[in-house]
């Protein structure tokens, strides 16, 4: 039981590290550094660090085709980063986070379509709770939804779709490969897609001393630390426990943005975010009961 608690705490910390992305993006914008400036460099730093670790560990590389498949996962994380960081830069942090967490019902939809089966009762209840929470968090009942940037909302929705696709495929691609190899391949896909989105970064931001602290920091918070912790701890826990503990990103993101960059959420937004967390727990209840029995 103590070992499970230790691994659960590691996954919680992984989710929490993602949560600090919100204040990091907001603070970067205050000094004129925008996501497009540091996103490719973020994945470049992660690639060098993770590939170096794999080489030091003398990890045996898979075939080129298998490595390409694992790099494909990084394409989805890169697209998630592009959409999510843009959403954070245009919307209140709590709203951007809540939009990202729509991956809960999007992943259910993907699974139902691909595997051709209906969701369980607990999953349907969870999805309804998440959607109700989103209505509150987006400010529909406060009349503030009209003030939200439409492009920011669209990018937030996009981040949920790409993250759901990443989660679905990550359980089916390269699962028989060493975690260090998977961690090394993932930044390759992320680097490719973020570089295509902003190739000018290599002629401008690459030589800007103001950009590099954010590139390194976001690489640690958004790629290296959470990936390492989850790869290490998740095999020791049920999928349900990992999902619930990793959802620490939502409260940590809201609270850290509130404290560090004065991005203050409204009471209804907080209530909506809490409902989203409740929905995540409800969705994983059957699996949590199995793992505790």
N, C-alpha and C positions, 0 to 999 in steps of 0.2 A: 504493500500500500504506500509506503514511504517513497519507493522508487517511482511509482506512478505519479505521486504528487510532484516529485522533482521534475519529471519529464513534462508534466502539465504546466508547471511554472515556466519552463523553457519555451513552450509554445505560446504561453501568455506574453512572455517578453518579446517573442518574435512579432506577434500582433501589435504589441505596444510600440515597437520600433517603426512599424508602418505608420502608426498614429502620429508620429512626430514629423511626418512629411508635410502635413498641413501648415504648421507654423514655419517650417523651413522654407516652403515655397512662398508664403506670405512675406517673410522677412527678407528673402532674396529680392522680391519685387520692390521692396522699400528702398533698396540700393541700386535699382535699375538692372537686376539680373533676372531674366525670365526663363521659364522651363525650356524653351527651345534652345537657349544658350548652353545649358549644362546637361540636358538629357543624353545626347550621344556620348559626352565625356563621362557621364555617370556609368554607362555600360562599358566604356573602354577601360575605366579603372577596375570595374568588377571583373572584366574578362582577364586582365593582367593578373589580378590577385587570385582568382579562382583557378586559372590555368596554371599559374605558378605553384599553387598548393597541390594540384593534381600531379604535376611533374615531380615535386619533392616527395610526394607519397608513392611515386612510381606506379601510378594507376595504369592498368592495361587499357588501352584505347580500343573501342569497338570498331566495327567496320565503318567506312565512310557513310554508307547508307544509314546505319543506325545512329551515327553522330548527327547526321543531317536531320533525322527525325527529332532528336532531342533538342537540336537548335531551333526547330520549328516551335517548340514550346516557348522559347525566348521571343519569337516574333509576337506571340500573344501577350507576353508580359510587357514587351516594348509598346505595343498598341494600347495596352491598359495604361501604361505610364503616360503616354502622349495625351490620351483622353482625360485621365484623372487629374494630372498636373494642370492641364488647361482649365478644367472645371474648377479646380481649387483657386486658380488665379482670377476667375471671373465671378465666383459665387461665394457666399458665406461658407466657411469651412464645414459647419454642421450639415448644410444642405448637400455639398459636394460629397461628403462622406456617406450620407444616407442614400444618395443616388448610386454610389458605388456598391452599396450593400444590397442593391436590387439583384445582385448576382444570385441571391438565395432562391428567388423564384425563376430567374432566367435559367439557372442550372437544372432546376426541376423540369422546366419546359424542354430543354435540350435532351435530357435523359428520356423523357416520355416520347419525344418524336423519334429519336435514334433507336431506342430499344423497344418502342411500340408497346408500352404498358401504361396504365393509369397510375397516378400517384396515390400513396396511402392516405388515410384520413388525417393522420397527424401532420403530414406534409401539406395538405390542403389548408388545414387550420393555420399552420405556420405561415403560409403564403398570404392568407387573408390578413393576419396580424401585421406582417411586414408591409403590406400595401396600405393598411390603415395608418401605421406608423409613418409611412412616407408622406401621406397626405398632411399629417400634422407637421412633420419636419419641414416640408416644402412651403409652409405658411398659407395653405389654402383657406384655413379657417380664420386667418388674420387679415386676409385680403392683400397679402404681400407677394403672392405668387406672381402677380403681374409685373413686379419690379425686378424679377430674376432675369438675368441675361439668357435669352433663348438658346444661343450657341453654347453657353456654359452648361445649360440643362441637357442639351443634346450630347455634349461631350461626356457629361456625367453618366448618362444612360449608356453611351458607348463603352465607357470603362467597365460597367457592369456586364455587358455582353461579352467583351473580350476576356474579362477575368473569369467568367463562368466557363467559357470555352477552354481557357487554360486549365482550370480545375478539372474539367471533364477529361481532357486529353492527358493531363499529367498522371492520371491513374491508369493510363493505358499505353503510354509510350515510355520505353526505356526503364520500366520498373525492375528489370532483372540486371540493370547496370549499377556499378558502385555510385553512391550518392555524390562522391567527389567528382566523378566524371559528368554526372548530370548537372551539377553546379557549374562546371567549367563550360559545358556546351550552351547552357541557357543564355549567358550574356552575349554569345555570338549572334543569335537571332535578334535579341534586343538591340544590339549595336547596329545591325544592318538596317532594321526598320526605322530607328530613330535618326540614323545618318541620312537615309533617303528622305525623311521628313524635313531635315534641316542640314543639307550639305554645307551651307555657308558657315556653319559653326566652326569648321576646320580652318577657315581663313580669318575669322574674327574672334570668337570666344576662346579658341585654342590658345591665343596669346594674351588673353585678358586675365590679369592676376586676380581680379575680383570674382571671376567665375569659378576658379579651381577649388576654393574652399567648399563651395556648394556642390560641385561635382563629386568631390571626395566624400563629403558628408552624406549626400543623398545616395551615393553608391553603397556606403556602409549601412545606412538606415533602410534603404529600399531594395537592396539586392543581397549583399554579402551576409549581414547579420541574420536577417529573418530566414534566408534560404538555408544557411548553415544550421541554425537552431531547429528548424522544422525537419530538415533531412535527418538530423541526429535523433530527435525525440519522437517523431511521428510513428516510426515502426514499433515503438513500445506502447502506443496508445491506440484506442479505437478511433475510427474516422470521425465519429460523433464528438468525442472529446477534443480532438484536434480542431474541429470546426468551431466549437463553442469557445475554447480557450483563445483561439486566434482572433475571435471577434472582439478581443480587447482593443483592436484598432479603433473601433467606433468611439467608445468613451474616452480613451486616451487622446485621440485626435481632437475631439471637441474640447476637452479640458485643457490640453496643452495649447491649443489655439487661443482659448479664452485667456489663459494666464500669460502666455509669452507674447502674443501679438494683439491682444485686446479684441479678438474676433468673438464678440459676445453673442451667444445664442439666446433666442427668446425662450420663455418657459414652455410654450407649445412645441418648439423645435426640440427641446430637451425631452419632452414627453414622447414625441414621435421617435426619437432615437432610442429611448428605453423600450418602446414597443417593438422596434426592429430587433433589438437584442433578445427580447422575450420570444419573438418569432423564431430566431435562430435556435434557441434552446428547445422550443417545442418541436421543431423539425428533427432534432437529434435525440429526443427523449427515448424512442424505442431502442436506439443503439446504446445510449447511456445506461439504460436499464440492463441490457444484456451484458455490458462490460462490468457492471457492478455486482451482478449475480454470480 
